[in-house]
C-alpha cells in the first residue's frame, strides 16, 4: 500500500539545494571520542561495546536511511493493511500506494531540513542492530550561521547529545528491546481493515475527528486510538527520559567542550519555538510537538532529580524498566525519587 521507492525520491527531492553537503570541520572521530569520555565520566554509564563513529551526512542520506528504518518498523502493520486491501482493484491500489508514498516522503523530507543529529538504532528485527551516529552537515552549517555561533561549538554540543544516546543504548541492555517491544505491541494492537467496497473521500467530519485524535499524539496516536492510550503513554514516558537525559547531559557534560554553551542553549530553544503556522500544523500532525514536550518535560525531570539525588539517583531510571517514571512522576520528580529510593534492609535480629 506504500510506494517506498517514491517516498525515498520525494524525501530526497525536498532536501533542497545543498542537501548532499557533508562538509564539517575538524576530526569527527576525535570529537566523538572526546564526547564519549565526557559523557561516560559524567553519567557513570559504561558502554558494553564500542560506540559507532560519528558520520557527516547530507539531508539526502539522512532521508534514505530514515525511510528504510520507517519501512522496517511499520512492516507488520503494512502487511496487515496489504492483506485487507488485496480485494481492491489494481489501479486503486497503485494510486493509493503512490499517494501514501508521496506523503511519507514529504514528511521525511520536511524533517530532514530540521534534524541536526541522530543516533540511529533499529527497532525492528528485520534490520541489523548496527547503529549509526549521524550529523546532518547542511543543517548544522545553516543553523550556525543563523544564530551567529561558531560551527565547531554547535557541532561539539550536538555530538555530545547523540553520543549520550549511544551510551544509553549500549550501557543499558534492556533499553532497546524494551522500546522495541512497546512499539511492536502498539503496532500489533492497532486494528486495521480495508473494505474495497467502502473506499471513499473522507468527509469534513472524518477529517475533524482525525485531527482531534492526531493533535494529542501525532499520527501514531491517531491510528492507535484512545483505547491504546495507556500503552502510548508508556512509550512517551520512556522517550521523555531518554531525550531528557540526553538534554541534561548535553549541558552538564558539554560545558567543558563548548565555551558559550548558555548562548547555544538559548538559541536552540528559540529555534524549537520558532515555527511558521504551516510548520506548526505539520509538526502537530506528525507528533513532533509531542517530541518537543519530551525534550522539555524530560529535561526538567532529569534536572530536578540530579539536583535532589545526584546523577546516581537519576541512573536508577536505567536500572530496570519498572523504574521508569510514570506521566504523573514526570511532573512530580519528588514522587519518583521516593518510589525508587533504595530501601534499607532491616537489621538482623
Secondary structure, 3 states (H helix, E strand, C coil): CCCHHHHHHHHHHCCCCCCCCCCCCCCHHHHHHHHHHHHHHHHCCCCCCCCCCEEEECHHHHHHHHHHHHHHHCHHHHHHHHHHHCCCCHHHHHHHHHHHHHHHHHHHHHHHCCCCEEEECCCCCCCCCCCEEEEEHHHHHHHHHHCCCCHHHHHHHHHHHHHHHHHHHHHCHHHHHHHHHHHHHHHHCCCCCCCHHHCCCCCHHHHHHHHHHHHHHHHHHHHHCHHHHHHHHHHHHHHHHHHHHHHHHHHHCCCCCCCCHHHHHHHHHHHHHCCCHHHHHHHHHHCHHHHHHHHHHHHHHHHHHHHHHHHHHHHHHHCCHHHCCCHHHHHCHHHHHHHHCCCCCCCCC
